[in-house]
């Protein structure tokens, strides 16, 4: 109605449809006359103009799209506030979070060859117990065994493996007759003393980085280069921590900071995991980076006063949470940083 028929006839059909739709859109939602959308500079080659009202509407549309995207991203990630996270799980009846037994099935481990580092106590010990109970062929790579570890039936203990000493990796390799299906890099360290700018523990920082970040690289590279991890199909698991999330420091360490070595070591561990996931994808080897959740162990005993309010669980429960997520790992999920409490990702 606003253009000569001859002009419309000469137009590209797709262009004509776009103009018609835009004009109707303007009339229906902005009250702007259809003609206002069409320039009158040339009846033979009309062009589309956007009045300020329609630009505002389009901006609003883009804002809605961005809001939807942000909402999707929000549902993808776990909550940074540990107290609020646990409270929310209780309020919503999240059984995945509150009772892992309702979803856990570790039968996939039967017959799998699994090596676990740092498992003479705490979470590592329970990982070894659970894997053995599910029928896995378990190798426990440790510096020195413990009575509890030695007592587990179905676990072969490999002593003399120190993840900070490259020369000890041969002890691990020599004990393995066949390639592994899964390697769980669990060995970790968290210094007892509280670190602040006024109390820097540089040697402890380097020790934590060596164990928690470089350690998994020593173990994984040795196994891969010696042919003792399946290629393709090998699964490298890194037990990391939410402490390695730089984004979450604004919440969990707000106005406080501190524990520099702990956080730096876990952040370094995470970047190593991402890099490995990219390099090893073509070999068919995939990486799972898992925050095991808050577990009641010797390592977290200094936080015992907040165990209850933050939902800390026994290590036996934590082990099932970990194996539940390991069972979901694949090439498609390789390199993701996941919270084993709720199965959601943690931002870097």
Buried (B, 14 or more C-beta within 10 A) or exposed (E): EBBEEEBBEEBEEEBBEEBBEBBEBBBEEBEBEBBBBBEEEEBEEBEEBBBEBBEEBEEEEEEEEEEEEEEEEEEEBBBBBBEEBBBBBEEEEBEBBBEBEEEBEBEBBEEBBBBBBBBBBBBBBBBBBBBBBBBBBBBBBBBEBBEBBEEBEBBEBBBBBBBBBEEBBEBBBEBBEEBBBBBBBBBBBBBEEEBEEEEEBEEBBBBBBBBBBBBBBBBBBBBBEBEBBBEEBBBBBBBBBBBBBEEBBEEBEEEEEEBBBBBBBBBBBBEBBBEBBEEBBEBEBBBBBBBBBBBBBEBBEEEEEEBEEBBBBEBBBBBBBBBBBBBEBEBEBBBBBBBBBBBBBBEE
